[in-house]
Amino acid sequence: MGKRAETDPLAEHKALMEETEYVIQADKSGFKYAWASEHHFLEEYSHLSANDVFLGYLAHATDRIHLGSGIFNPLAQVNHPVKVAEKVTMLDHLTEGRFEFGSGRGAGSHEILGFIPGVTDMNYTKEIWEETIAEFPKMWLQDEYVGFQGKHWSLPPRKILPKPYGKSHPAMWYAAGSPPSYSMAAHKGLGVLGFSVQKVSDMEWVLEKYKTAIVDAEPVGDFVNDNVMVTTTAICAPTHDEAVRIAVNGGLHYLPSLVFRYHDTFPRPDGFPVWPETLPEYNEEFIELLIEEELLICGDPDEVFRQCKRWEQAGADQLSFGLPVGVPKEATLQTIRLVGEHVIPKIDTDPVHRTSRFRAAG
């Protein structure tokens, strides 16, 4: 948001409104899932703090796309677990079964220490999340929740309303940033939101390990959500040259710099600049290298199709596109339309969402 805000005082407002347009167009173009993050205090990186409000608007503005919290933060110091449970089932009703519940623990010390001051080990949040996650299905499915007495929060027996829409409860996911997190999610029967993803070849063994481990899952929920979502930046245009030109002018170097500004729990690559230094702007040669190394989906529709197929072959169940804020709105809408018209019909021939099928079977 930085460069846009310097020249346009309404940059934040426009970016938020553009994001709603992207999801509405994705719904029309046949995309199956859209994910909305929850972050706090992360200037330039994320201004989507009240994603439940955002998702409530989209529940009415869309018809078929599944809308997911990527994430709702269920740490009691951030959002009381009961309030999270209520948000999930309310969105389950407003979408008539199209809501997906992703949870996680926040994005590094700057965010976490705002709510839990004085913590020196960021793994402390894992302890809070671990004691909380299995309580959600009980809150949703027990007529009167039996209550909870934990180390970090407690609740006497109460009826938690509303109950979910239809059978069972929304699919449960976990935002994983490391291979051990994938294994932990598999053990609990949770789908994985893979937001910190490397190139395809580096992820294949992680995905295979998840798929092996989830066979023996002991699900915390009513059913096993055997799903891995991976995310990557995507730009599609009528020609390869136009897609590369959009990428060069899209400020793609800035997001990785912001990721390591705030996600200080991620291992920093050797030689990566320390904030406020940023990566240098990408030129055409570097964009072509990113494409070749399978770190960027970019090209004409046929190229994008082949790039998406690589992720399918690697074992990903869902591919989510990060659409750069620095790319003009019309170019981003073009990406969504072209992928919807030329790529999705060749890759996804099943109109039923996997998570809907798991929920019905559960």
N, C-alpha and C positions, 0 to 999 in steps of 0.2 A: 504493500500500500504506500510505501514511502515516497517513491518518485511521483506517483499520481497525486498524492496529497499535497505535494509541494506546489503543484500548479492548479489544483482543483480542490476547493474546500469541501465539495460534496463527494469526494472520491469514495469515502467509506460507504455512504448511502448508496451510491451508484453500484458499487461492487456487490453489496448485499442484494439489491434488487436484480442485478444481472444474474446472480446465482439462482434466484427463484426462476428466472426465465430459462436458464439452462436445464433445470430439473423438469420444468413443464415441457420443454422441447424434447428432452430425453424420454419422457412418458409417451409423447406422441410418436417418437421414432423407434419405439420397441425395446428400449433399455429396460432391464428387469429390476435393477436396484439403484438407489441413490443413498449416499451416506453423508450425514452432517456431523461435523466434529463438535466437541465441547472443549474450549480452551479459555483460560483466564490470564490476563496481565501480559499477554505475548504480543506486544506492539509490532505491527507490520506482518507478523507470522499468521495470526488468526484473530479475527474480530468476532467470530461466531461463538459468543459466550452463552447465549440463551437459545441453544439449539432446539429445545422443546417448543419454544414459540415459533421458530422457523418451520419446524416439522408440522406443527398444528396448522399453519397456513397452507403448507404443501398438501396436507391431507385433503383439504377441500379443493385445491387447485389442480390435482392430478386424479387419474381414474384407475390405472392399473399397475403403475410402478410401485415396487416395495420401497418403503422409506425406513432407513435405519439410523439409529444413534451410533455414531462412530467417534465419540462414545457418549453415554451418560456416565458420569463419574459417581460411583456409589459409596465412596469413602464418607463415613458419617460426618467428618469435619467439613466436607465440601457440600454434599447433599445427603440429607437423612435418608437411609435406605427405604423407609416407608414412603417418603415423597417420590423416590425413584420408582418404586413399585406402582404407585398411583399414576405417575406419568405414563409408564409403559402401557398399562391397561386402558388408560384414557385414549392414547394414540391408537391402540389396538381397535377400539370401538370406532374412532373417527375415521380410520382408514378401512374399516370393515375387514380386518385381518391382514392388512398389508404392512404392518409395522414389524421391524426387526430390532431386538434389544442387544446392542453392543455395549460392553462395559470395559473399563480400563482404569488406570491409576494416575493419569496426568503426565505432563511432558517435561520432566526434569525439575531441577531444584527451584528455579525461579517461580514456577507455577505452584509446586507442592508446598514450598516454604511460606507462601502467602497464606495458606490455610492451616499449616501445621508448623509453626515457627519452632526453630531450635533443633529440628531433626538433622542428624549428621549422616545417617545412612538411608539412602532413598529406598532401600529394600523394606524399610519400615512400612511403607504403604502396601506392600504385598501382604503383610500380616493382616492389615485391616480388610483388604479386599477378600482374602481367603476366608475370613470368618463370616463374611457377609454374603458371598455369591450364592451359596446353597439355600439361603433363606428366601430368596425371591419366589421360587416355585411354591414354597409353603404359603407365603403371603397370598399368592394368586389362587391356589387351588383348595386350601383349607377353608371351610365355611367360616370358622373363626380361627384366625392365626393363633397358634399356641403361645406366641411370644418368644422373646429371646433375651438371654442374659449373657453378654459377651464381655470381652476386655475393653472394647472401644465404643460400644453402644448397647442399649437395652430397650426393651418394650414389653409392657404387660400384654396379656391376651387381648386381642382386638379384632373386630371385623374390618378388613382392609378392602376398600371399595374404590372403583368398580371391580368386579371380577372380570376375567378376560372375555373377549368376544368369541363365541363359539367354543369349539373343543380345545382343551389343553391351554397353552400359553404361547406367546410369541417366541420364535427361535432365539436362542441365546448365543452370543458371540463374545470373543475376547480380543482386544487389540494387543497383538504380540509384536515385540521388537527384537526378539532373539530366539535362537533355536530352542533353548530350554523352555521358553514361554510357549512355543508351539506344542511341545511334549506335554506340558502341564495342562494346556487347553484340551488336548486330545484325551488325556486321562479323565477329565471332567465332562467329556462329551460336548464340548463347546466348539462352535465354528471359530475360525481365526480371521481377524481383520489384519492383514499383513501390510501395514502402512510404511514400514521401513524396509523396503524390498531392494535387493541387489539385482544384478543381471540374471537372466533366466538360468544359465548354466550353474550359477552359484546357489540358486534356490532349489534346484531339483532334488538334492539329497534331503533338504529340510522338509519339503513337501512329502517326499516318500516316507520319511520318518514319522510324520504326523499321520499319514494314511495307515501305516503299520500299527501305530500305538492306539489309534481310535477304535480298532477292532475290539480291544479289550477295555473299552471305556466303562467307567462307573459314573454315569451321568448325574449331575446335580439337578438337572431338569427332568421334565416328563418324557423327553426323548433325546436321542443323540443327534446333534447337528453336525454331520460329517461334511464340512465345507471349509475350504480355504479361499479367501478373497485376497488377491494381490492388487496393488495399485501402482500405476505408472503414469507419467506424463504422456499425453497423446495429442497429436496435431494431424489432421487429415485435410487435404486440399485436392482439387481436381488433378494437379500435377505434382510430381516430386519436387520440382524446383520451387513451386509456390509454397509448399509445406515447409521446406527448409528455410525459405525467406521469412515466413511467419515465425518460425522458431528462433531465428537469429535476432529478430526484432522484439521477441517476447520477454526478454529479461529473465531467461531460464536459469541464469547463473545465481540469481539472488536467493531463490528458495532454499537450495542446499546450504547456503551461508547462514540463513535464518534457522534452519534445522539444527545446525551445530551451535548456533548461538544459544538455543534454549534447551535442546535435548542433550544435556550434558551427561546423561547416562549411556548414550550411544558411544561406542569406540570411535575416536576421531581418526580418519585416515592420515597416514604419514604425509606431511607437507601441506595439510589442509590449513588455510589461513585462519587465524584467531580473530574473532570479532573485536573491533569494528572493521577489520579487513574483510573483504569479500573475494570470492572467486572472480577472476577477470570475465568480462563479457564473452559470450560464446560467438565464434565466427562460423562461417559455413563449414570449414574443414572440421571443426570440433563437433558440430551438429552431426555431420556425416559419420564421425567416429563413434558418437553416442549411439547412432542407429546401428552401426556395424557391430558394436559391442552389446547390443540388445538391452541398452539402458534407456531407450527412448522409443516410443511408438510414433513414427513420423513418416509421411509419404502420401502417395495417392491411394485410393481405396484398395487396389490389389495388393500393394505393399503392406498396408495396415492389416489387411486380412491375413497375410502370411505371418506378420509379426504377432498377431493375436493367437494364431494357431500354435506358435511356439510355446506360449504360456499354457495352452490347453494340453499340448504334448508333455509339458513338464509336470502336469498334475494339478494345476490350478482349476478350481471349480468356478471361480468368478474373477473377472478382470475389471477393475474399477479405474476410470480415467480421472487423473488430476488435470484440471483445465487451468492453465496458467493465468493469473490475474493480469499479467502484462500483455496478453494477447487481446486484440480488439474484440468486442462483443460479437460482431458479425462473423469474424473468423472462427470463433469458438462455436457459435451456432452452426456454422458450416461443417465443422468437425462432427458435431452431433448428428446433423442431418445425413451426411455422407456415410457415416458408420451405420446409422440406422437403415439406410437404403441399400448399401452394398456389402456390408460386413456381417451384421447380426443375422440376416436371413440365411447366410451360408454356414454360420457357426452354431446358432441356437435354433434348432427346429422344434423344440418342445415348449409349448406355451405355458406349461405348469411350472411354477417355481419349486425348486428342490425343497426349500424350507416349508412351503405349504404341504408338500407331500409328506415330509417327515412329521409335521404337526398332525396331519390327519391320521397317519399310521400310529402315532404315539398314543 
